[in-house]
Amino acid sequence: MIREFEYHIAWTDVMREGRNFIGLIEFQRKLPCPLMQTYWVQALWVFNLRRMDELEAEDAAVAMLEQIDEITPAGTVIYKDGVAL
């Protein structure tokens, strides 16, 4: 899944961790940061205490990405419930 925000673009991915899979939400600025002129990719790991196969990990990442309300210009992720990372 891909989502565009005002300053960032975000997408889901999956990473293998041993026999398990972990969902990822990755995001980067659409335009270079005025201070650094770079396009760094940041990642949020979507953990689950039980083992997940690849499809479950992707679904968990998609569900988490859908809950993001905003990613600020500084890269702070704000969820619909007001929690900020």
C-alpha positions in Angstrom: 0.0 0.0 0.0 1.2 3.5 -0.8 -0.1 6.7 0.9 0.7 10.3 0.2 0.8 12.9 2.9 1.5 16.6 2.5 5.2 16.4 3.0 5.9 12.6 2.8 5.1 9.5 0.9 4.7 6.2 2.8 4.4 2.6 1.8 4.2 -0.8 3.4 6.8 -3.6 3.1 7.6 -6.9 4.8 11.0 -8.2 6.2 11.9 -11.7 7.0 13.2 -12.2 10.6 14.3 -15.8 11.0 11.1 -18.0 10.5 8.9 -15.0 11.1 7.9 -11.9 9.1 7.7 -8.3 10.3 5.6 -5.6 8.7 7.2 -2.3 7.9 5.9 1.2 7.2 8.6 3.2 5.3 8.3 6.9 4.5 10.4 9.7 3.0 10.0 13.3 2.2 8.6 14.3 -1.2 11.0 17.2 -1.4 14.5 17.5 0.1 14.7 18.8 3.7 15.9 22.4 3.5 18.5 21.7 6.2 20.0 18.5 4.8 19.0 18.3 1.1 18.5 14.6 1.3 15.7 12.0 0.9 16.3 9.7 4.0 13.9 6.8 4.3 12.6 6.1 7.8 11.0 2.9 8.9 8.5 1.9 11.5 8.4 -1.8 12.5 5.0 -3.4 13.0 5.5 -6.1 15.6 3.2 -8.9 16.6 3.8 -11.2 19.6 2.8 -14.3 17.6 4.4 -15.5 14.5 3.1 -14.0 11.3 3.4 -15.2 7.7 4.3 -12.8 5.0 0.6 -11.9 4.1 -0.3 -11.3 7.8 2.7 -9.0 8.2 1.8 -7.0 5.2 -1.9 -6.8 6.4 -0.7 -5.6 9.8 1.5 -2.9 8.2 -1.4 -1.8 6.0 -3.7 -1.5 9.0 -1.2 0.5 10.9 -0.5 2.8 7.9 -4.3 3.5 7.6 -4.2 4.8 11.1 -1.6 7.5 10.4 -3.2 10.9 10.3 -0.2 13.0 9.4 3.6 13.0 9.1 4.9 16.4 10.0 7.6 18.2 8.0 10.1 17.1 10.7 9.1 13.4 10.3 6.9 13.0 13.4 4.2 10.4 12.8 0.9 11.3 14.2 -1.8 8.7 14.5 -5.6 9.3 14.3 -5.9 8.8 18.1 -3.3 11.6 18.7 -0.3 9.4 19.6 2.9 10.8 18.1 6.1 9.0 17.3 
